[in-house]
């Protein structure tokens, strides 16, 4: 059974300003998602499911989905603030989505096989899809047997400003915990640093493993996530900025002994459009990848 690629494409792209998932960045107007889908097909994925917002479905279908016809089966599911468990109602005025793990829950009815989760607006590189597809394709004899791809933080920086990353701590090749760190950027001397909980600057070695939201799950993850979401809502439904994130749920499962997460390493360099001034840099990088033969002139 080939694994499925689950693409989180419902975000607004608030810092960038616009629907960056639909932005043509390649030499022939390719989106970042096009490169992910192309790499996923060649790495052994058998289906793609996108989670999007209903209000840009028409644009998404005409500009994105139509080009994949005949290459790989695709489905679309929708994330909305009122997609809540029975007994809960979205507070009036809430516009912020409920977070990445809420987006994952939207795929439950469409996904029946092991699946990888990625962000729509991140370029992960061919190697990441190869190692993920290989790991998801191996036989499993228990629930909670998950994985993730860890990047070196030095390969995930933005020249346009600071970034947030899930800093990973591992033991014997498995994830021990992932801690969300914000305000990661370059210090004046070129080293990588972040701001800790007390407002102090702390150094990060460039090879420090970080999560770029590329996770590998089996379908039992949906069941646990549904139960955990109910508990999350009991505590947070009236907090307008509270979000239900994948790393939080993964940490809960690891700490409860319900899951192990194998850490897969990649040599790939991440890039993406976090800020508007990242765009010309990304356009130039895609041009280089095509010129070097990494990607053909026409992918789809």
MOGI-V45393 format. One record per backbone hydrogen bond with DSSP energy under -1.0 kcal/mol. NH is the residue of the N-H (numbers start at 0). CO is the residue of the C=O. Records with the same first field share a line. If there is no record, write none. Layout:
NH = CO  CO
This chain:
3 = 113
4 = 46
5 = 115
6 = 48
7 = 117
8 = 50
16 = 12
19 = 17
21 = 18
22 = 19
24 = 29
25 = 29
28 = 25
34 = 30
35 = 31
36 = 32
37 = 33
38 = 34
39 = 35
40 = 36
41 = 37
44 = 39
45 = 2
47 = 72
48 = 4
49 = 74
50 = 6
51 = 76
55 = 52
56 = 53
59 = 55
60 = 56
61 = 57
62 = 58
63 = 59
64 = 59
65 = 60
67 = 64
70 = 67
71 = 67
74 = 47
76 = 49
78 = 51
82 = 79
83 = 81
87 = 84
93 = 90
100 = 243
102 = 98
103 = 99
104 = 100
106 = 103
107 = 104
110 = 106
114 = 216
115 = 3
116 = 214
117 = 5
119 = 7
122 = 270
129 = 125
130 = 126
131 = 127
132 = 128
133 = 129
134 = 130
135 = 131
136 = 132
145 = 143  259
146 = 215
147 = 261
148 = 213
149 = 263
150 = 209
152 = 207
153 = 205
154 = 151
155 = 152
162 = 183
164 = 180
165 = 210
166 = 178
167 = 208
168 = 176
170 = 173
173 = 170
174 = 260
175 = 168
176 = 168
178 = 166
180 = 164
183 = 162
184 = 192
186 = 190
189 = 186
192 = 184
193 = 201
194 = 181
195 = 199
198 = 195
201 = 193
203 = 191
207 = 204
209 = 150
210 = 165
214 = 116
215 = 146
216 = 114
220 = 217
221 = 218
223 = 219
224 = 220
225 = 221
226 = 222
227 = 223
228 = 224
229 = 225
230 = 226
231 = 227
232 = 228
233 = 229
234 = 230
235 = 231
236 = 232
238 = 235
241 = 238
243 = 97
248 = 244
249 = 245
250 = 246
251 = 247
252 = 248
253 = 249
254 = 250
255 = 251
256 = 253
257 = 252
258 = 252
259 = 143
261 = 145
262 = 172
263 = 147
265 = 149
269 = 154
270 = 122
273 = 271
277 = 274
278 = 275
281 = 277
282 = 278
283 = 279
284 = 280
285 = 281
286 = 282
287 = 283
288 = 284
289 = 285
290 = 286
291 = 287
292 = 289
293 = 288
294 = 288
